[in-house]
């Protein structure tokens, strides 16, 4: 019977956590709630800038030569 008692208390604890989570979502928004949108925008701009730099690096003559050499060495064919 002790195991059943601990199971019920674990279920009660889980229900209490769930109700606290729901209650937190129902509270009014904070005044700076729009900051997340600005943070996502800055992250998107940074990712686009990084991808542009990476694209230029990969399509450079030096990197293309290294990739061709590695592929030809791996497959023992020449381009």
Secondary structure as GFF3:
##gff-version 3
##sequence-region A 1 79
A	DSSP	alpha_helix	2	26	.	.	.	ID=ss1
A	DSSP	alpha_helix	35	58	.	.	.	ID=ss2
A	DSSP	alpha_helix	61	75	.	.	.	ID=ss3
###
